[in-house]
Amino acid sequence: MFRKTILSSATAIALSAVALPLAAQDTLRIGVEGAYPPFSSKESDGRLVGFDIDIAKALCVEMQRECELVEQEWDGMIPALKARKFDAIVASMSITEERKRQIDFSDKYYKTPSRLVASKDADFEGTPEGLAGKRIGVQRGATHQCYAEKLFPDAEIVLYGSQDEVFRDLALGRVDAQLSDSLIAQESFLSAEAGADYAFLGGDHTDVECYGEGVGIAVRKGEDELRENLSKAIAAIRGNGTYAEINDTYFPFDIYGGRPEGE
């Protein structure tokens, strides 16, 4: 995995300060997953780390809000937000029309395509015809489930609670292919020992109906001030270099608008 180990002193100080000395009522509770590396994961000591985690902290610093990160399993994210377990979701959640019927979103903070992964010696293509009768692993409730069910109606879609479980069963041969974010697949599986015998199958998938407009921060309906402040904070950290430093900690190119041509 491409990862710089040292941030600038200014950024490091900002990100280490999860909270600013504000009143308790100003605390912004942010739902995070902790099981989606390199965007979010847990260290052996229980600390939450990753791109999403650093972005959440940077946004709180920019907005001068005290932050509390609340860990939540992916398929319970939206219900937990609506139940007021937290105030916003920073968990690589794509902005889709279906989700916008339930919740609101900030502007995007990154956008990457999805791709299939299968064995290097797979004797099938990454097409609806090629995957007919095959087992495709996807994370339950993710946009990839929507797309897999839409594009591969004759395949068996196997659902998992986390992306790590999808990769595990692909390596064990329990599914024939998997569909996920291309960066997640590259960084967390194909670059690891477990993924040595696997490769991308076919090209990018960017279906707007399922994958939406990019990844944004989710808030409850009617929380317009918070939504607008988060969008302003995203623009601010893009402009002041904080976003670039966080991005470069995890990735060798700017993921804000997708992969460069030719990648």
Stockholm file with secondary structure:
# STOCKHOLM 1.0

chainA/1-263         MFRKTILSSATAIALSAVALPLAAQDTLRIGVEGAYPPFSSKESDGRLVGFDIDIAKALCVEMQRECELVEQEWDGMIPALKARKFDAIVASMSITEERKRQIDFSDKYYKTPSRLVASKDADFEGTPEGLAGKRIGVQRGATHQCYAEKLFPDAEIVLYGSQDEVFRDLALGRVDAQLSDSLIAQESFLSAEAGADYAFLGGDHTDVECYGEGVGIAVRKGEDELRENLSKAIAAIRGNGTYAEINDTYFPFDIYGGRPEGE
#=GR chainA/1-263 SS CCCCSCCCHHHHHHHHCCCCSCCGGGCEEEEECSCBTTTBEECTTSCEESHHHHHHHHHHHHHTCCEEEEECCGGGHHHHHHTTSCSEEEEEEECCHHHHTTEEEEEEEECCCEEEEEETTCSSCSSTTTTTTCEEEEETTSHHHHHHHHHCTTSEEEEESSHHHHHHHHHTTSSSEEEEEHHHIIIIIITSGGGTTEEEEEEEECCHHHHTTSEEEEEETTCHHHHHHHHHHHHHHHHHSHHHHHHHHHCSSCCSSCCCTTC
#=GC SS_cons         CCCCSCCCHHHHHHHHCCCCSCCGGGCEEEEECSCBTTTBEECTTSCEESHHHHHHHHHHHHHTCCEEEEECCGGGHHHHHHTTSCSEEEEEEECCHHHHTTEEEEEEEECCCEEEEEETTCSSCSSTTTTTTCEEEEETTSHHHHHHHHHCTTSEEEEESSHHHHHHHHHTTSSSEEEEEHHHIIIIIITSGGGTTEEEEEEEECCHHHHTTSEEEEEETTCHHHHHHHHHHHHHHHHHSHHHHHHHHHCSSCCSSCCCTTC
//
